[in-house]
Amino acid sequence: MEKNYDIAIIGGGPAGLSAAVTASIRNKKVVIFDANGFSPRLRKAHMVSNYLGLPNISGQDLMDKFLEHAMSFEPTIVKDKVIYASQDENTFTLGTANGFYNARSIILAIGASSSEIIPGEKEFIGRGVSYCATCDGHFFKGKTVAAIVTVPSALEEVDFLAEICEKVVLMPRFKLEGPLRHSNIEIV
Ligand SMILES: Cc1cc2nc3c(=O)[nH]c(=O)nc-3n(C[C@H](O)[C@H](O)[C@H](O)COP(=O)(O)OP(=O)(O)OC[C@H]3O[C@@H](n4cnc5c(N)ncnc54)[C@H](O)[C@@H]3O)c2cc1C
């Protein structure tokens, strides 16, 4: 396999595949590394409704569409985890358990992981447990939801939920300061 590329993309989720399409259109030689079945995260989404032109599609089907689009440009795919990176003057070297690859640029598209903190959380991801109020809040319109909030900036998402849900049971993991904006938020 050719081991020299213009761009190495680490991560084959939506961000990495989108970068691969854009790079390929610009005639760059691209390699994508993904160790884990191309976004297990998005594949867990029961329903995705915020992509224009693709209403009510499952995360699994949406990810397959993204993959099909990206693959049509024939990037090199390496189904291995990148475990090593170093930089020379003009080149990056990336290592997996099975070999080394060179690229002039690297795009890190490795996603984010959430730490699971409550029993049952993992089992119900995508079936009642969500991490994005503006993505999934509308599935719970008119219902009572619980929001575990770890940083003050996430209170904006709580306000969003309060506007569409009957009640929000708020469980902050920090000291709340100032009044809440909605009367249907109950603090536990
Ligand atoms: C239950 C649920 C529902 C969701 N619903 C929606 C929704 O309705 N609408 C919406 O817009 N978003 C939704 N999301 C969020 C969406 O899934 C993420 O925003 C999206 O997947 C982020 O894309 P990404 O490419 O940045 O990262 P990811 O999708 O996490 O992809 C990163 C990839 O990088 C790979 N990787 C990481 N490290 C390495 C390494 N060292 N070497 C090789 N590969 C590596 C991982 O295996 C993974 O495949 C939902 C998420 C969840 C969990």
The ligand as a MOL file (V3000), in Angstrom:
LIG
                    3D

  0  0  0     0  0            999 V3000
M  V30 BEGIN CTAB
M  V30 COUNTS 53 58 0 0 0
M  V30 BEGIN ATOM
M  V30 1 C -27.5150 8.8590 21.0110 0
M  V30 2 C -26.9640 9.9640 20.1360 0
M  V30 3 C -27.8320 10.6780 19.3250 0
M  V30 4 C -27.3270 11.7070 18.4910 0
M  V30 5 N -28.2030 12.3680 17.6940 0
M  V30 6 C -27.7620 13.3630 16.8810 0
M  V30 7 C -28.6740 14.0650 16.0370 0
M  V30 8 O -29.8780 13.7830 16.0140 0
M  V30 9 N -28.1690 15.0490 15.2580 0
M  V30 10 C -26.8400 15.3750 15.2690 0
M  V30 11 O -26.4420 16.2840 14.5350 0
M  V30 12 N -25.9700 14.7090 16.0660 0
M  V30 13 C -26.3900 13.7370 16.8720 0
M  V30 14 N -25.5230 13.0740 17.6960 0
M  V30 15 C -24.1350 13.5410 17.7490 0
M  V30 16 C -23.2810 12.9440 16.6190 0
M  V30 17 O -23.2500 11.5250 16.7320 0
M  V30 18 C -21.8690 13.5310 16.7560 0
M  V30 19 O -21.9470 14.9350 16.7660 0
M  V30 20 C -20.9850 13.0840 15.6180 0
M  V30 21 O -20.8950 11.6700 15.5500 0
M  V30 22 C -19.5910 13.6980 15.7850 0
M  V30 23 O -18.8560 13.3530 14.6430 0
M  V30 24 P -17.2770 13.2770 14.6620 0
M  V30 25 O -16.8590 12.8220 13.3000 0
M  V30 26 O -16.7210 14.5300 15.2290 0
M  V30 27 O -16.8950 12.1450 15.7410 0
M  V30 28 P -17.3320 10.6040 15.8500 0
M  V30 29 O -18.6180 10.3720 15.1700 0
M  V30 30 O -17.1980 10.2480 17.2810 0
M  V30 31 O -16.1970 9.8540 15.0050 0
M  V30 32 C -14.8680 9.7880 15.4400 0
M  V30 33 C -14.2510 8.5240 14.8430 0
M  V30 34 O -12.8380 8.5810 15.0910 0
M  V30 35 C -12.3920 7.2600 15.4140 0
M  V30 36 N -11.1280 7.4050 16.1470 0
M  V30 37 C -10.9140 8.0670 17.3190 0
M  V30 38 N -9.6290 7.9900 17.6660 0
M  V30 39 C -8.9890 7.2910 16.6770 0
M  V30 40 C -7.6440 6.8810 16.4560 0
M  V30 41 N -6.6660 7.1950 17.3170 0
M  V30 42 N -7.3710 6.1760 15.3430 0
M  V30 43 C -8.3260 5.8530 14.4500 0
M  V30 44 N -9.6350 6.2120 14.6140 0
M  V30 45 C -9.9490 6.9090 15.7070 0
M  V30 46 C -13.5400 6.7060 16.2660 0
M  V30 47 O -13.5020 5.2860 16.2980 0
M  V30 48 C -14.7600 7.2340 15.4830 0
M  V30 49 O -15.1760 6.3170 14.4840 0
M  V30 50 C -25.9450 12.0280 18.5110 0
M  V30 51 C -25.0750 11.2820 19.3300 0
M  V30 52 C -25.5680 10.2650 20.1250 0
M  V30 53 C -24.6000 9.4640 20.9850 0
M  V30 END ATOM
M  V30 BEGIN BOND
M  V30 1 1 1 2
M  V30 2 1 2 3
M  V30 3 2 2 52
M  V30 4 2 3 4
M  V30 5 1 4 5
M  V30 6 1 4 50
M  V30 7 2 5 6
M  V30 8 1 6 7
M  V30 9 1 6 13
M  V30 10 2 7 8
M  V30 11 1 7 9
M  V30 12 1 9 10
M  V30 13 2 10 11
M  V30 14 1 10 12
M  V30 15 2 12 13
M  V30 16 1 13 14
M  V30 17 1 14 15
M  V30 18 1 14 50
M  V30 19 1 15 16
M  V30 20 1 16 17
M  V30 21 1 16 18
M  V30 22 1 18 19
M  V30 23 1 18 20
M  V30 24 1 20 21
M  V30 25 1 20 22
M  V30 26 1 22 23
M  V30 27 1 23 24
M  V30 28 2 24 25
M  V30 29 1 24 26
M  V30 30 1 24 27
M  V30 31 1 27 28
M  V30 32 2 28 29
M  V30 33 1 28 30
M  V30 34 1 28 31
M  V30 35 1 31 32
M  V30 36 1 32 33
M  V30 37 1 33 34
M  V30 38 1 33 48
M  V30 39 1 34 35
M  V30 40 1 35 36
M  V30 41 1 35 46
M  V30 42 1 36 37
M  V30 43 1 36 45
M  V30 44 2 37 38
M  V30 45 1 38 39
M  V30 46 1 39 40
M  V30 47 2 39 45
M  V30 48 1 40 41
M  V30 49 2 40 42
M  V30 50 1 42 43
M  V30 51 2 43 44
M  V30 52 1 44 45
M  V30 53 1 46 47
M  V30 54 1 46 48
M  V30 55 1 48 49
M  V30 56 2 50 51
M  V30 57 1 51 52
M  V30 58 1 52 53
M  V30 END BOND
M  V30 END CTAB
M  END
